[in-house]
């Protein structure tokens, strides 16, 4: 069975594959989302020996959601006192 591009797109949208937004939830994640208006305050407010890691992500990219939920959050959880994990939506 061969699907047309339009049919495949509609099917993907109906099942939630397309349009899934990446959300940073403070209750689930050990990373924080920073914005343009508070970037300087967040980065400069860290302790002197703390490294700030910044991940730039697109909210509609499922691979970015997978990275944030997986490896990036795990590193932030394990290194809470030494590395501050931050995310910026593009």
C-alpha positions in Angstrom: 0.0 0.0 0.0 1.5 3.3 -1.1 0.3 6.5 0.7 0.4 9.9 -0.9 2.4 12.6 0.8 -0.8 14.4 1.9 -2.3 11.3 3.3 0.9 10.4 5.2 1.0 14.0 6.6 -2.6 13.9 7.8 -2.0 10.5 9.3 1.1 11.7 11.1 -0.7 14.8 12.4 -3.7 12.7 13.6 -1.4 10.4 15.6 0.5 13.2 17.2 3.8 12.7 15.3 3.8 16.1 13.9 3.3 19.2 16.0 4.6 17.7 19.2 6.0 20.5 21.2 9.1 20.2 23.4 8.2 21.5 26.8 10.6 22.1 29.7 8.7 21.1 32.9 10.3 22.1 36.2 8.7 19.1 37.9 10.2 16.5 35.4 13.4 18.1 34.3 16.6 19.2 36.1 17.2 21.8 33.4 15.7 25.2 33.1 14.5 27.2 30.2 16.0 30.6 29.8 14.7 33.4 27.5 16.2 36.4 25.8 15.1 38.8 28.5 16.6 36.8 31.4 19.6 35.1 29.8 22.3 37.4 31.2 20.8 37.3 34.7 20.6 33.5 34.8 24.1 32.9 33.4 25.7 35.5 35.6 23.9 34.4 38.8 25.6 31.0 38.9 28.2 30.2 41.5 31.9 30.9 40.6 32.8 27.3 40.0 29.6 26.3 38.2 29.6 25.6 34.4 26.6 26.8 32.5 25.6 24.5 29.7 23.2 25.9 27.1 21.2 23.8 24.7 19.5 25.6 21.8 16.4 23.7 20.7 13.4 23.9 18.4 10.2 23.1 20.1 8.7 21.2 17.2 11.7 18.9 16.7 11.1 15.4 18.2 14.9 14.7 18.3 15.4 17.8 20.5 12.7 16.6 22.9 14.3 13.2 23.1 17.7 14.7 23.8 16.3 17.0 26.6 14.3 14.2 28.2 17.2 11.8 27.9 20.9 12.5 28.0 20.8 16.3 28.7 18.5 15.9 31.7 20.5 12.9 33.0 23.7 14.9 32.9 22.0 17.9 34.6 20.6 15.5 37.3 24.0 13.9 38.0 26.0 17.2 38.0 23.5 19.5 39.7 26.1 21.3 41.9 28.7 21.7 39.1 26.9 22.1 35.9 23.7 24.2 35.4 21.7 22.9 32.4 19.8 25.6 30.5 17.7 25.4 27.4 16.8 28.2 24.9 14.0 27.7 22.4 14.9 28.9 18.9 
